[in-house]
């Protein structure tokens, strides 16, 4: 993972970090690692961080040479990274279909998760279950869609109910 990917993933998980070198708890680091593995962001070899191109002061031949050197380096660096290669063209596959019941459960779960996000009451387990349901829908697996969509809706309801819990004062 690049430092930017790690930072973005930490922020998406609600971990308050400012830079890639911010300190976090071991449990938070485990959450980031698990999410990165689940989303396929981990690679066997660390990708090279993109280097910022520095502006050259002044004009003339030296500035022109520096610009062409920077362009040549960035174009060769981009060609070496696996992410820069275009994806092979895939034939258009027929869209997988799911049962009407599974589609209704998925639509309800999506609406529930959206409402929970708006109330800042979304549990990560509900979000993960919704993503699993959407992936299963893409594969045409109605049984998994039903199971995961119902789990997502259930966790959303619990998260929304949690908003009504009394506030606890700790440390008095």
N, C-alpha and C positions, 0 to 999 in steps of 0.2 A: 504494500500500500504506500502511496505517496503521503507526505505529511499533510497535504491539503485534504486528501481523502479521509485521513484519520481525524483531522480537525472537523470536517463537515459531518462525519459519522458521529462524533462525540456530541456535537451541537444538536444533531437530530435526535439523539437519545436523551437530551435534556441535561447533559453534563456541562457545567459552566467552565469552559476553557477559553482562553484568549489566543494562545499560540500552540503550535505543535509540541512545544516543550513544557507546557503547563503540567503541574503535578496533579495526579488524580489517584483515588483510592484503588486498591487491588481489585475490589469487587466491580468498580466502574470499568477498569481495564478489561476484566473478563467479559463484561457485557459488550464492550466495543469489539473484542476479538470474536465473540460468538456471532454478533451481527455481521461483521465483515466476512466471516466464513459462510454464513447463511446467504449473503448477497453476492458471493463470489468475487469479493474484492481482494482476497489474498492471492499472492502469486509466489511461485517458488523462488523468484529472484526479485530483489527490490528494484523497482523502476527508477530511472534517473530523473531527478527533479528538473523541471525546465529552468534554464538559467535566464535571468533577466538581461535584456540587451541594454547596455549602458549608452547613453547619449554622448556623442563625441563633440566636444566644444571646438569651435573654430571651423574653418572651411578648408577648401583646397583638396589636394591629392590625399593627404593623410585621412581626412574625414571620409572621403569617398572610398578609400581602401578599407577603412574600418567597417563601414556599412556593408560592403560586399563580403567581407570576411564573416561578419555576424550573420548575414543572410545565408552564406554557404554552410556555416556551422549549424544553423537552425534547420536548414533543409536536410542536411545529412543526418543530423540527430533524429529528426522526425522519421526518416526512412528506416532507421535501425530499430525503433521501438515497435513492439508487437501491436500496440494500440493504434498506430498510424496506418497499419495495413487495412485496406478496405475489406469488408466482410464479403465472403463468397456469396454470389447470388444464389438465393434459394428459390426453388419453384414455389409458386403460390399454392399453399396447402388449403384444403377445404376447412372452413372454420368448424371446430368441434361443437357439437350441440349437447345441451343438457336438458333434463326434464323441466317441465313448467314449474313443478314444485321447487326444484333446486334453483331455478332462475328467480322465483319469487323470494325464496329465502336469502339468496345472494343480494338482491335489490334491497330487501329490508335491512340486511346487515350493513350494506354500504350507507344507507340513510342513517342508521343508528350510529355508526362510527363517525359520520360527518357531524351529527348533532353533539356527540360526546366531545369531539375536537373543539367545537364552537364553545362548549362550556368548560373547556380545559379539564375534562374528566376522563380522558381516554386512557385506558390501561394499555400497556405495551402488548399484553397477551391478546387483547381484543384486536389490536392492529395486526398482530402476527397471524391470528386466526383468519382475519379477512383476507390477507395476502395469500394464505394457503388456499382459501376457498376460491379466490380469483385464479390462482394457478391451476387448481383442479378443474375449474370451468373451462380454461383454455385447452385442457387435455380431454375434456368431455366426460369427466368422472363425476356423475351426479351424486353418488353416495357420499363422496368426500366433500363435495360442495355443501350438501345439506348439513353434514356433521360440523364442518368448520364455520359455516355461516351461523348456525345456531349457537355455537360456542362464542363467536364474536358478539352476537346480540346479547347473550347471557352476561358476558363480561362487561359490555357497555352498560347494561341495566345495573349491575353491581357498582360500577364506577360512578354512575349518575346518582345512585342511592347514597354513595359515600359522601357526596356533597352535603347531604343533610345531617351527617354525623356532627355531634357537638365538638367544638374546638377544645383541645386539651392544652393545659398550661403545664409545661415541664420546667422544673428547676426552681420552684418557689419555696 
